[in-house]
Amino acid sequence: MHCRSCGKELSEQAVACTSCGVPPRAGKNFCQNCGAGTNAAAVFCVSCGAGLAEEQTKSKLAAGLLGIFVGGFGVHRFYLGYVGMGIAQLAVTIATCGIGAIWGFIEGILILTDVINKDAKGRPLKE
């Protein structure tokens, strides 16, 4: 991954660029995939073809309500990008004949009360 602001190569887990100090996906001057200079209005990189559109943040309200109403099926976890955890919740609910659904219900409440506040990529949930 490269910083979109200055083009410096960074690790995938980087929260801020070690060169310019901004979040790695905050700028629009460089491709996050190859580091080539880009036009700020560009939709894809002309050097490598990677998409340059900003990733969408997930809704806290949607995730919380999914957890409360269909959390036993892991739907809120799939929505937030935690596929493995979603499969685990689905398996527990099936194995316990529905009793395991309380797990998703509790997580829905935790999402709405901001105890769980990030998606699988570490991005904060929007209000």
Long-range contacts (C-beta under 8 A, 24 or more apart in sequence): 1-32, 1-33, 2-30, 2-31, 2-32, 2-33, 2-34, 2-35, 3-27, 3-30, 3-32, 4-28, 4-29, 4-30, 4-31, 4-32, 5-29, 5-30, 6-30, 7-35, 7-36, 7-37, 8-35, 9-35, 13-122, 15-122, 25-54, 25-55, 28-52, 55-121, 55-123, 57-119, 57-123, 57-124, 57-125, 57-126, 58-119, 58-123, 58-125, 58-126, 59-125, 59-126, 59-127, 60-111, 60-112, 60-114, 60-117, 60-125, 60-126, 60-127, 61-112, 61-127, 63-108, 63-111, 63-125, 64-108, 64-109, 64-111, 64-112, 65-108, 65-112, 66-108, 67-104, 67-105, 67-107, 67-108, 67-109, 67-110, 67-111, 68-104, 68-105, 68-108, 68-109, 68-112, 69-108, 70-104, 71-101, 71-103, 71-104, 71-105, 71-107, 71-108, 72-98, 72-100, 72-101, 72-102, 72-103, 72-104, 72-105, 73-101, 73-104, 74-104, 75-104, 76-104, 76-107, 76-108, 76-111, 77-104, 77-107, 80-119, 80-120, 80-125, 81-119, 81-120, 81-121, 82-120
